[in-house]
Amino acid sequence: MNSKAYKALFMVIGIVTLGYMVYETGVDEIWEDIQRTGIWFVPVIGSWLLIYVLNAFAFRAIIREPQLPETNLSFWAVLRLTISGYAINYITPFVALGGEPYRILELKPALGIQKATSSVLLYSLMHMFSHVLFWLASIVLIVAVVPLSDTMLVGCGIMLIVGLVLGYWFINVYKKGFTVSTFRLLEKVPFIKNKAREFALKNAETLYEVDEQIRILYAERQGVFYYALFFEFFARVIGCLEIYFTAHAIGMEMTLAQSLIVSSGSSLFANLIFFFPMQLGTREGGLVLALKSIGLSSAPGIFIGVVMRIREIVWIMIGLALINKKSKTREKEVLVVSE
């Protein structure tokens, strides 16, 4: 599927999904909740602009290589790609990975398929790795701040072990790559092994190049690796402000540390149930459980979840608008060249 068809497909999916989200939430409820949130709704939306800016810093650092002038993309281009890619991820029904192929197709004309693929894959790995580190930091904070029962302490211990195992896996991926080994594994899976083998043989050079780029980032570009990791981790921390601002909008006393715990706990719950479209219901349930675990009233969890849903709707609209704007810009460029 070419870039133009891919954009058209996701524009349609985006509009349908947006309509569904608005319908499910209810226009009246959306307006009432925005009014209830009041002026606090501005920093809720604004906090995510800051998050996307931090994401874009990390993404651009991974893309850029001094010896390759074509990788020196403008910050605005990377920011646009960051926001629109996440907008597509919001509307992807399963696993929320639709934005990655879109980003590859957008970067391919400037960088080539190998560099585009490796850059997007490296950024996605960094994004997920920072999430694991954020969970680990949150577990330490939970144990230090929250009075825990024996059951909750055991749960934190299990989560800590799982997080450390995932962290170890990510480090191994950065050391050795994983695309070639993944396709070797897929070649043993019934029903898809022939297709996987055919794809691996056809794209062997690209797969090895992607693995080499992954290895180089960790082994030879460590400054860039830690720079990108810092911005991604910091973006996770900034994400807790959305909950902090919303809680204070309804007069709920919540500290920044508590908002970080709630943010981490709810995201962990939502990611465990990652196959729900747009995480419908799972985020709200996670917020209720997280608020209860730190001794706060769980009732506002639903309201906070709805405000977060409204924020998603706003940024999906912005992301789709950016996709459409880019398409129109390219059409104008083609017309100018043809004349």
N, C-alpha and C positions, 0 to 999 in steps of 0.2 A: 504494500500500500504506500503510495507516494505521500509527500508532505501535505499537498493540497487536499487530497481525499481524507487523510487522517484528521486534519483540522476541521473539515466539514462534518465528519462523523462525530467528533467530540463537541463541536458547537451544538449539534442536534441533541446529543446525549446530555450536554450541559443545560440546555434550555429546558428539556423534559425533566431532568433531575431537579433543577431549580424550582420549576413549577410544582413538582411533587413535594419538595421540602416546604415550600410556602403553604401548599394546601394542607399538608399534615400538621404543620405548626398552627396555621390559621392566621389570616391577615389581621384580624381584630386582635388576636393574642400578641402577635408580633408588635403591633403598634402600641398596645397597652404596656408591654414589657419594655419597649424602648422609652416610653414616657416614664415608667416606673424607675428605670435606670437613670433617666435624666442626663445631666451633663457628664456623668461617669461613662456614658456610652462612647463618648469621644476618645478618652484614653484607652478604652477597651479595644476599639478599632485601631487606634494609633499604635498600641503596643505591638500589634501584629505587623505593622509597617516596619517597626524597628527590628522585629524578628526576621522578616524577609530581607532586610538590609544586611543583617548579620549572616544569614544564609548565603546571600549573594557574595559577600566578601569571601566566605569559605569556598564557594563554588568557583569563583573567578581565580582564586589562588591555585586551585587544583588544575584548572584549565591552562593557565599561563605557564609557558616555558620560555626562558630568555632566548634560546637558540632557535625558536620557532616564532617568527614575527606574526604569523597568521593567528596565533593563539592570544595575541594582545587585544582581546575584545573589550569594548567599552563597558564601564560599570552598569550603565543603563540597560545595555543589551542583556547582560547577565541577570540583572534584577528583573527585567521583564520576563525572561525565560524562567526564573525562579518562581515568580508569582503565578504565571500562567500554568507552569508545570504542577504546582501544588493545587491549583484550582481543578485541574483534570484529575488529580489524585483524589480530591474530595468526592468527585462524581463517579469514580470507578467503583462498580459494585463489589468487586472482590479484591482483597489484598492491597488496594490503593496504590497500584503501580503503573497506571495508565500514563502518567506524566513523563515517565522515563523514556519510552519510545518516542514521544513527542519531542523531548529535548534533544535526543539523538538526531532525529530528522531535521531539526532546526539548526543544529551545529554542524551537520554533515557537509553542507556546501562550503563552509569556511575552513573546517578542520580535517575533512576526510572521515570516512566511516570508522577507521580504527581509533583515531584520536577522539572522535566524538563519543564513541561507545565507551572507551576506557574512562574518559572524563566524567561522563554521567554515572557510570558504574562506581567509580571511585568516590564521587560525591554522595551517592546513595549509601554506600558502605559507611562513609564518615558520618552521615546523618543518623544511621542506625546505631553505629558504635557509640556516638555521643549520647544516644538515648539509653543505652545499657549503662554507661558511666553515670548518667543522671539518676537512674534507678538505684545504682549502688550507693551513690552519695545520699540519696533520699532515705535508704534503709538505715544508714548510719545516723542520720538526723532523727528518724523515727525512734530508734532505740535510745537516743540521747534525750529526746524531748517528751515523748509520749509514754505515759504509764501503761505498760503492756502486761496482759495476762500471759500465762504459760503457753496457751494455744497460739496467741499472736506472736509470741517470741519465737516459737518453733516455726511459724509461718515466715517470719522475717529471716530466720536462719536458712530455710529452704530457698527463699528468694535470693538471698545473698549467694548461696552456692550456685544456683542457676545463673545468676548474673556473672559470677566469676568464670564459670564454664563458657558462657557466651563471649565474655571478654577475651578469654584464651583462644577461642575459635577465631575471633576477629583478628587477633595478632598473627595467628598462623596464616590466615588468608592474606594479610598484608605482606607476610614473608614469602609466601609461595604462590599466591594467586589461587583461583578456584574455578575459572571457567572451563578449562580443559578437564580437570578432575570431575567437575559436575557432569559434563557430557559423557565422560567415561562411565559414570554411575548410571546415567539415563540409558546408556546403551544396553544395560542389563535388565531394564524394566520392561515387562511384557507390554505389548500393544504399541509402545512408542519407541522401542529400541531401534527399529529400522530407520525411522524418521530421524532419530537423534544421531545415529551413525552417519546417515546421509548429510545432515546439516554439519556435523563435526568435520567430515572430510572436505566438504565444499568450502567451509569457512575456517579451516585449520590455521591459516596464517593470521587471520584476524583474532582468533581465540588465543593463540600464543602471544600475540602482540599485546592484547588486553591484559593477560596475566603478567607480562613483563612490565607494563605500565604500573600495575598494582604493586609489584615488587619494588620498582624504582622509587615510587612515592615514599615508601617506608624506609628503604635502605639508603637512598641517595638524595632524597629531597626532604630530610627530616624536619628542617625548618618550616617548610610548607605544610607538612603533615601536622605538626603541633599548632601552627598558626590556624589552619582550618578547623582542627579539633577544638581549639579554644573558642572560636566564634560560634561553632555549632553547639558546644556545651553552654556557652553564655546565652545563646538564643533559647535554650531549654529553660534556663533560670528566669529569663525575662518572661517566658510564657506563663509563669505563675501570677504575674501582675494582673492578667485578665480576671482570674478568680478573686484576687485581692480587691480590685476596683469594684467588681460586681457585688461582692459581699458588703463592702462599705456603702454602696448605693442603696442598700435596703436596711442599713443600720446594724449590720452584723459585725461584731467586734472580732477581727481576725488579724493575726500577726503575719508578717511576711514569711516567717518560718512555717507557720501553719498552712499558708496558701501554697507553699512549695510542696509540702507533704500531700495536700489534697490534689494538687496538679499531678504529682508523680503517681499517687495511688489510683486516681481515676484513669490516667493514661495507661497504666499497667493493666487494669481491668479491661479497658477497651481493646488493647492490643492482644489480650488473651482470646478475645472474641472477634478477631480481626476480619472474619468473613461476613459480618453484618454490613449491608449497604450503608454507607455514610455513618457507620457505627450507631445506627438508630437504636435508641434505648439503652445501649451498653454504657455510653458515657454518663448518662443521667444516673444509672444504677451505680456506677463507679464513684460518682460524686457523693451520692447519698451514703455509701459505705465508708468513703474516706472521711467525710465530715463526722460521721458517727464514731469512727475509730479514734479521733483526736478530741472527743468529748464535746463537740459542738452539735447544735441541733441539725438533724439531717433534712428537715423540711425544705430549707432553701436550696438544697442540691438540685431539685427539679428546675427551679427558677434560674440558677446559675447555668445549668445545662441548656436551657432554652436560649438564654442570652448568648452562649457560645455558639449555638446553632444559628442564631441571627447573624452573628459575626461571620460565620462561615458563608452564609448566603451573600453577605456584602462582598466578601473577598472572592467568591466564585464569580459574581457579576463583574468585578474589577478584572479578574483573570481572563474571563471570556472576552471582555472588551479589549484587553491587550492582545489577545490572539487575533481578533478581528482587525485591530488597528495595524498589526504587523502584516496581515494578508493584504490589506488595502495599500500599504506602503510599497510592498513588493510589486503589486499590480501597476502602480504608478511608475516604478523604476523600469519595469519591462516596457511600458508605453514610451517612456523617454528614450530608451535604448533603440526601440524599433523605429522611432522617428529620425 
